[in-house]
């Protein structure tokens, strides 16, 4: 194939999303399995699609991983719709991946679609006929077989992705021998002249490839950032005092349950699960024994506060059913927004919650720099105690010090928790969480007030240079950390929607006064003669951090 022809094809695929250039990293991940050496590593990994491998699931899974969006049927900005392209033509692909090079057979029709994915692959050996040559079906079949023979001629051990994660099968090399491509290898003249399994040792690479698939790479990270989102939307169409935990958490359970229907993971025991609990019914015992399938109808906002009064807060956790993202929050019931929460209990719980938020953020920062869970735990717990002291809650220090629970967990792409000591944990999303259970009412001795929880999903990365730099990505920043919802009257608003007039005012400081700008309400000026003091409030710490006197 000439360079002119290649350049012609390049001009036809301009406009393919930039994400496809990240596919090179996926090829390198697969090739890394071939660098291990010894009898455990094959000389190459064979991937044959379509009828040539009897539509093998493992080969299809590898193709979806390497050619993201093409065999996954994601929408691409291609000149021709894939629906109009014959599937047998698209599947006419043979791939042999070696440690330092890649052999690829394709036809002149699917070449156009494959080019954006393979154009940056190093040491690519391409086997492709011209369109005129491909019109001769017999010549095309002979070319495919001879190309395959050339690919494997210097190999001794060949790996095969025999099973997919959703369809695990016991490896049987005689079933591989029945693949039309493998059978054609024995043809005299154009083939290898002997049975494939007599000449080459076959190895099942399925489990090792699954470990590669579960790693968070630039492609799957892009998907997390742009496609996956956690929502905490609850529609309230009745008096909030009558709201039960079952009613409030219905959206979470539906989202989670429907997502599990298409999941191949039946055992969710090692996964986080969504929950929603009100007031004092969020004790450590309640959190531990919460049943996702049988939420409470009897526990309502009106009766889950101290001594049967109305609850002042709720704890909730939303979980992506087929992904690594988890988000926990504590939200408050009230007639106003933060920071004017009003009631003493609500102020107390919101301050403790603020300390929990600060502790998680400091723990994430420490772990991102040190990769040490023990150091992160120490920093987070110390931050929590210091925050309590700064809010004049020293009397709670001794009670909560032994109760607060900070943890960092690694969660793979299927949502399963894996040990931080596992080497694969380096490539997955982490969840940092702080739970402060069984908070006592030391002021009025009204017993257990319940718990507060906060968690963030994050991904850490480090760049080792003269001064080590770290990068942190937090996935649930769009989830409000503090909310208060009215308990009076009816509401059809979303519980995660703050007062628009509070959230979207912009303030511009001038020498003669302040200008408030709102996209809906317009502009409001406030001359400096009308201002005595300006207090700057930190919503994370939930306290005034600076005061300026105006004269």
Secondary structure, DSSP 8 states (H G I E B T S, - for coil): --HHHHHHHHHHSTT--GGGGGHHHHHHHHHHTTSS-STTS-SEEEEE-GGGGTS-HHHHHHHHHHTTTTTTT-----SS-GGGS-HHHHT--EEEE-SS-EEEE--TTTHHHHHHHHTT-TTEEEE---HHHHTSHHHHHHHHHHHHHHHHTT-SEEEE---BTTB-----HHHHHTSHHHHHTT-TTTS-SS-HHHHSEEEE-HHHHHHHHTS--HHHHHHHHHT-------B--S-GGG-BHHHHTHHHHHHHHHHHHT-S----TTB---EEEEGGGGSHHHHHH--SSS--SS-BGGGSSGGG---SEEEEEEE-TTSS-EEEEEEEE-SS-TT---SHHHHHHHHHHHHHHHHHHHHHHHHHHH--HHHHHHHHHHHHHHHHHHTT-GGGHHHHHTT-EEEEEEE-TTSBEE-TTSGGGGGSEEEEEEEE-S-B-TTT---B---EEEEEEEEEEEE-SSS-EEEEEETTTTS-S--EE--SS---SBTT---HHHHS-EEEEETTEEEEEETTTEEEEEEGGG-SEEEEEETTTTEEEEEEE--
